[in-house]
């Protein structure tokens, strides 16, 4: 627990609301907690806060809500949050370097190759097979009957950054979330699934994910999705159930792909797509419904 007063004093922040709060954790805006600190980058996001403490830039417009405390920064809110987390909340690098593979090898219902790395506080369901040189980082949750191929990285750090004008250096927003992978998921070789920044990156049941794929932080990949190979799903994108994405496609951050939609090879998807369509091209355009 950290006193809100300590945080506000350390970073010269204005407090609106209960300055006697105690902060236990940093959370995503979608997972607000009474003892949590979260942030908003624009007016419409600030309106979503219901409990806890919200960090915003002084240019953000908001109506104070009962039960919510506001921290006001003169700097970029993402940068300020990054600095707060580094000072008070982020685990040390050692946390992600601890090798807990030996504990999982004791489970006779798992197959774990030599040279695999499994971090601490990881859960792995029975029937899962982990190939050589796969890395499963701390806090990951792996379901039953999954296959994780060689040189795959599950739970690696995402790319949350903000420029610090005082140092002229890029500051990382510590990525303290995790990856949750449900049952019957296959992950091909040399693929990266990045952990959530403050919440979860979710791979739902039955997904088949090929080689050389990057799944960004906070993504949600729906049930029975097929990602072929050389695909990028950028951060916070949402891929609906039964979607098919062809070779070398790229999905912009923060957009949604409706269920059963098919995306052709080489497509660059810059806008959200509805369910049951076929789209391809750069930028991707809807060609027809997927039922035709």
Buried (B, 14 or more C-beta within 10 A) or exposed (E): EBEBEEBBEEBEBEBBBEEEBEBBBBBBBEBBBEBBBBBBBEEEBBEEBEBBBBBBBEEBEBEEBEEBBBBBBEBBBBBBBBBBBEEBBBEEEEBBEEEBBEEBEEEEEBBBEEEBBBBBEBEBBEBBBBBEBBBBBBBBBBBBBBBBBBBBBBBBBBBBBBEBEEEEEEBBBBBBBBBBBBBBBBBBBBBBBBBBBBBBBBBBBBBBBBBBBBBBBBBBBBBBBBBBBBBBBBBBBBBBBBBBBBBBBBBBBBBBBBBBBBBBBBBBBEEEBBBBBBBBEEEBBBBEBBEE
